[in-house]
Amino acid sequence: MPHCIIEYTRDLEERIDIKNLINVAFEAIEGSGLFDKTAIKGRAIAFDIYKSGQDRDDYIHVKMRILSGRTPDQKKQLSTLVLNALKPHVGDTKSLTVEIIDMDIESYGKSIAE
């Protein structure tokens, strides 16, 4: 854990290296000191259909799904760290947001093949 999911409007692929965004986010998460490197997972999802109330619709929204138990300060630190790491790599993208989502540790299941 955590899962870092970068959602973005597909039109950004013409201007931004999405694979690089995953690498930058991964490094920021690892640098937070909150997680073991082997537990971090990243992926990106493009949206073809979207709408925003802004004057332009392009956006990047990062969801960080983490197991519950981190303090509000730790979650804010993580959010700020990822946001600041990504900013230099998103060009003039209209909106960049980061959301930290707690997953209930009591009900979370996991199986890893050996």
Stockholm file with secondary structure:
# STOCKHOLM 1.0

chainA/1-114         MPHCIIEYTRDLEERIDIKNLINVAFEAIEGSGLFDKTAIKGRAIAFDIYKSGQDRDDYIHVKMRILSGRTPDQKKQLSTLVLNALKPHVGDTKSLTVEIIDMDIESYGKSIAE
#=GR chainA/1-114 SS CCEEEEEEEGGGGGTSCHHHHHHHHHHHHHHTTSSCGGGCEEEEEEESSCCCSSSSCCEEEEEEEEESCCCHHHHHHHHHHHHHHHGGGSTTCSEEEEEEEEECTTTCCCCCCC
#=GC SS_cons         CCEEEEEEEGGGGGTSCHHHHHHHHHHHHHHTTSSCGGGCEEEEEEESSCCCSSSSCCEEEEEEEEESCCCHHHHHHHHHHHHHHHGGGSTTCSEEEEEEEEECTTTCCCCCCC
//
